[in-house]
Amino acid sequence: MNTANLKAYAPKARRDFIAAVSKQAQQFGVSAQTIHPVVVTGDICVVNGTPFPVSFAARITRLGERVERLEV
């Protein structure tokens, strides 16, 4: 099996994947530089002025905790 093409493609795919995940996390107020607090009000949670369903609160908080652990 010829793996030369895979070896050339894999690093670029990894960088693209990391960029896509980082962009999605930024929509939820989580980045390597800043982790915005999650404020739960009634049936919504607000992160950096953006409302989300309250079911997202625990997931966004957990994502922020994981990013915090990675930076150490």
Buried (B, 14 or more C-beta within 10 A) or exposed (E): EEEEEEEEEEEEEEEEEEEEEEEEBBEBBBBEEEBBEBEBEEEBBBBBEEEBEBEBBEEBBEBBEEBEEEEE
